[in-house]
Amino acid sequence: MLKLKDQLGRSLHFSSLPKRIISLVPSLTELLVDVGLHKELVGVTKFCVHPEDIRTRAKIVGGTKQVKLHYIDQLKPDLIICSKEENTSEIVAELEKKYNVYVSDINTLDDAYSFFDDLGEMCNCSETTSELVHDIKSELTRYKKKTKDLPKLKITYFIWREPWMLVGGQTFIQHLFEQLGFINVYADQERYPEIELSDLKEADYYFLSTEPFPFKEKHKSELPVDASKIKIVDGEYFSWYGSRLLKAFRYFEKLRTNL
């Protein structure tokens, strides 16, 4: 029997390897497929968009905040992957009455690596997850070498419109900023503060993320700053802490060198 604790310190017990997995975390759904667990993945959310065909291969059981419990019961999962940030405590409390529920809590790269290790242990794919961790670390090292002579830039990162919301401190994106040589203008505020555009602080650049709000070029004119300082950035590379990290640092290098 396998026993381990999730990232909230909750105990899980497995009498055998999980063969029917449900993921309620889009970025971790992609990770499960990339480490070879596509056959075991039987349920996903409507927001699980990578890989593109996953919502036809696995059953959609709802969203990240609301799930259809009867769909989950029909799938008879032996492991459900959740996230402290993306899923509600009520969902976790209901699901753990019947199933093994692993709750991730990823705010740093080390947290992500720790989850990869746990996934490898739970699903007997440690060789693959260890290789993934090694490769991501190598990409980060490469990025830092390529950009070490570039000055640090002050950035404001928008995630939502009406109300206007930003990335503050104690977030995965803030941690990435620290690795990338960016200074988050709102790092002193907690997590995802709301602001009035009239109170917007001065920054070198203003990033409009493609998710969760799908910012586009047309939204640039709404900010009371020089349009040349506003950049549309790929929100998945900044906020998805699964296997997408493997490609992220090449994207960040191109973004940084063009600023």
Phi and psi in degrees as a GROMACS rama.xvg file:
@    title "Ramachandran Plot"
@    xaxis  label "Phi"
@    yaxis  label "Psi"
@TYPE xy
-95.3226  131.333  LEU-2
-125.067  135.018  LYS-3
-156.625  168.648  LEU-4
-110.261  144.729  LYS-5
-82.6792  -171.352  ASP-6
-79.6623  -0.466819  GLN-7
-103.061  2.7299  LEU-8
82.8449  13.5397  GLY-9
-83.48  139.931  ARG-10
-85.1159  136.493  SER-11
-123.468  146.853  LEU-12
-131.486  129.798  HIS-13
-123.816  126.06  PHE-14
-84.6692  -17.8138  SER-15
-155.908  171.397  SER-16
-64.0489  137.541  LEU-17
-60.9722  129.472  PRO-18
-115.15  -12.0871  LYS-19
-135.274  101.918  ARG-20
-111.79  137.334  ILE-21
-114.375  132.331  ILE-22
-114.02  124.49  SER-23
-104.535  18.5728  LEU-24
-129.813  107.111  VAL-25
-52.0058  -45.0441  PRO-26
-68.1064  -28.528  SER-27
-84.5248  -22.4112  LEU-28
-60.7248  -47.2434  THR-29
-59.5409  -41.3361  GLU-30
-60.9613  -45.7466  LEU-31
-56.2601  -43.0719  LEU-32
-66.5657  -42.6553  VAL-33
-68.4865  -22.7484  ASP-34
-97.2167  11.0775  VAL-35
94.5734  17.6484  GLY-36
-104.456  26.1149  LEU-37
-64.3596  -33.5595  HIS-38
-71.718  -31.046  LYS-39
-80.1632  -17.904  GLU-40
-80.4308  105.969  LEU-41
-106.609  -16.8447  VAL-42
-143.719  141.56  GLY-43
-143.643  176.434  VAL-44
-95.9647  168.728  THR-45
-69.8252  -13.0644  LYS-46
-94.9644  1.28152  PHE-47
-81.2444  93.319  CYS-48
-102.828  -3.96049  VAL-49
-128.648  133.461  HIS-50
-66.0352  163.931  PRO-51
-58.4555  -32.209  GLU-52
-94.8784  7.23329  ASP-53
-64.9593  -30.529  ILE-54
-78.3306  -6.47203  ARG-55
-99.9183  -24.2426  THR-56
-86.9529  -29.2138  ARG-57
-120.42  155.36  ALA-58
-78.4136  136.615  LYS-59
-80.6626  122.687  ILE-60
-106.309  7.93097  VAL-61
132.766  -151.059  GLY-62
-108.001  -158.039  GLY-63
-88.9912  -23.3373  THR-64
-102.806  -21.1515  LYS-65
-137.869  131.852  GLN-66
-125.876  157.734  VAL-67
-95.3436  103.711  LYS-68
-61.8028  -34.1267  LEU-69
-68.765  -29.7965  HIS-70
-66.548  -41.8596  TYR-71
-63.9485  -42.0028  ILE-72
-61.1187  -39.0819  ASP-73
-63.1145  -33.0393  GLN-74
-79.5746  -17.9709  LEU-75
50.2319  58.5085  LYS-76
-71.8149  150.414  PRO-77
-107.672  0.663815  ASP-78
-156.505  131.861  LEU-79
-121.527  126.802  ILE-80
-96.8709  122.895  ILE-81
-124.642  173.741  CYS-82
-133.194  136.976  SER-83
-58.5156  -39.8492  LYS-84
-79.2743  -39.844  GLU-85
-90.8766  -26.2178  GLU-86
-111.862  153.102  ASN-87
-83.5896  155.838  THR-88
-64.8379  -28.732  SER-89
-66.2059  -41.0029  GLU-90
-61.4967  -47.451  ILE-91
-60.7351  -45.1917  VAL-92
-61.1078  -37.3713  ALA-93
-72.9907  -43.083  GLU-94
-70.8907  -35.2056  LEU-95
-72.459  -8.06631  GLU-96
-65.5425  -28.208  LYS-97
-119.82  -24.3317  LYS-98
-131.733  161.539  TYR-99
-73.4392  116.117  ASN-100
-118.741  115.475  VAL-101
-95.5274  120.859  TYR-102
-103.678  116.689  VAL-103
-84.2704  154.311  SER-104
-144.761  87.3659  ASP-105
-111.225  109.752  ILE-106
-120.896  -8.04631  ASN-107
-141.675  168.069  THR-108
-62.9257  -38.3397  LEU-109
-61.9506  -35.9149  ASP-110
-62.5632  -41.4169  ASP-111
-62.8719  -45.8365  ALA-112
-60.7072  -39.1994  TYR-113
-62.9916  -40.3324  SER-114
-64.3891  -43.2586  PHE-115
-56.0268  -42.6177  PHE-116
-62.2918  -44.037  ASP-117
-64.5738  -41.257  ASP-118
-61.1328  -43.4555  LEU-119
-59.9586  -39.8811  GLY-120
-70.5033  -42.4812  GLU-121
-66.5558  -37.0055  MET-122
-115.274  13.4048  CYS-123
57.4797  45.6007  ASN-124
-133.393  35.2089  CYS-125
-61.3522  -35.1857  SER-126
-61.6408  -41.8804  GLU-127
-70.7596  -43.9083  THR-128
-68.4385  -35.1173  THR-129
-65.4988  -40.2102  SER-130
-64.1869  -38.3921  GLU-131
-64.0359  -44.2582  LEU-132
-59.5544  -45.8003  VAL-133
-59.1145  -44.038  HIS-134
-69.2723  -38.1644  ASP-135
-65.2526  -43.1984  ILE-136
-60.6473  -38.3048  LYS-137
-65.4759  -39.4553  SER-138
-66.5569  -39.0126  GLU-139
-64.2233  -43.6803  LEU-140
-60.2967  -43.3523  THR-141
-60.8025  -45.0464  ARG-142
-57.9648  -46.4731  TYR-143
-64.3036  -37.1087  LYS-144
-66.5629  -40.5409  LYS-145
-69.5708  -28.1021  LYS-146
-113.9  7.83729  THR-147
-61.6762  -25.0576  LYS-148
-95.1706  0.669747  ASP-149
-85.5634  144.133  LEU-150
-70.8776  152.336  PRO-151
-72.3355  142.565  LYS-152
-117.916  142.181  LEU-153
-85.6967  124.837  LYS-154
-124.673  140.878  ILE-155
-114.337  127.661  THR-156
-115.623  111.924  TYR-157
-89.71  135.37  PHE-158
-117.187  -12.6086  ILE-159
-152.525  154.522  TRP-160
-124.028  132.268  ARG-161
53.0351  77.0427  GLU-162
-79.0139  152.312  PRO-163
-75.205  122.546  TRP-164
-126.014  146.142  MET-165
-124.234  168.209  LEU-166
-87.1026  125.29  VAL-167
-105.851  -149.411  GLY-168
-84.3842  175.05  GLY-169
58.5076  39.7551  GLN-170
-132.232  161.626  THR-171
-63.4295  -38.8087  PHE-172
-65.648  -40.1679  ILE-173
-59.7231  -42.2902  GLN-174
-61.6424  -42.5247  HIS-175
-61.9009  -40.7976  LEU-176
-53.9883  -43.3446  PHE-177
-62.2285  -37.1269  GLU-178
-72.936  -29.9388  GLN-179
-90.773  -7.2848  LEU-180
84.4962  22.885  GLY-181
-102.099  148.992  PHE-182
-109.942  116.565  ILE-183
-77.5043  114.438  ASN-184
-59.9734  -27.5874  VAL-185
-108.923  26.2298  TYR-186
-63.6689  -22.4491  ALA-187
-81.1789  -5.37633  ASP-188
-103.307  152.826  GLN-189
-80.3225  123.05  GLU-190
53.5891  -93.8054  ARG-191
-129.716  77.5268  TYR-192
-72.3194  150.356  PRO-193
-91.9465  144.51  GLU-194
-137.639  162.65  ILE-195
-95.0496  135.908  GLU-196
-60.7642  -25.2635  LEU-197
-68.2958  -18.1393  SER-198
-103.304  12.8746  ASP-199
-62.1264  129.897  LEU-200
-78.6512  157.779  LYS-201
-70.4156  137.037  GLU-202
-144.648  163.828  ALA-203
-72.6259  -40.147  ASP-204
-143.689  153.997  TYR-205
-120.177  117.339  TYR-206
-94.8148  128.091  PHE-207
-105.083  115.352  LEU-208
-82.5002  147.187  SER-209
-77.721  -7.23432  THR-210
-155.588  153.601  GLU-211
-72.2118  -28.9152  PRO-212
-84.7286  132.923  PHE-213
-81.647  73.7594  PRO-214
-61.6595  142.211  PHE-215
-133.595  174.601  LYS-216
-53.989  -36.2437  GLU-217
-63.8791  -20.1338  LYS-218
-82.335  -12.9326  HIS-219
-58.9428  -36.5202  LYS-220
-67.9977  -13.1249  SER-221
-81.2352  -17.108  GLU-222
-87.952  136.53  LEU-223
-82.9333  49.8082  PRO-224
-139.021  167.626  VAL-225
-60.3563  127.798  ASP-226
-60.0689  -25.9214  ALA-227
-68.3383  -16.5924  SER-228
-91.7231  -1.66494  LYS-229
-104.322  128.531  ILE-230
-127.498  134.042  LYS-231
-82.4014  124.37  ILE-232
-122.442  154.124  VAL-233
-75.3384  105.891  ASP-234
-64.9984  -27.0205  GLY-235
-66.739  -39.1148  GLU-236
-68.4194  -29.9555  TYR-237
-84.5487  -25.7181  PHE-238
-122.141  -11.8294  SER-239
-86.9967  117.995  TRP-240
-105.352  28.1275  TYR-241
-102.567  -140.922  GLY-242
-67.4604  -14.7995  SER-243
-62.536  -20.5941  ARG-244
-59.1897  -26.4929  LEU-245
-62.3532  -32.7101  LEU-246
-96.9989  -14.1294  LYS-247
-63.7787  -40.4583  ALA-248
-72.2364  -24.2028  PHE-249
-69.0845  -38.2925  ARG-250
-64.5583  -45.2778  TYR-251
-62.617  -37.53  PHE-252
-62.6143  -44.7874  GLU-253
-64.9686  -42.353  LYS-254
-61.1223  -48.8362  LEU-255
-65.0833  -42.5507  ARG-256
-70.907  -17.5617  THR-257
-94.6257  0.268665  ASN-258
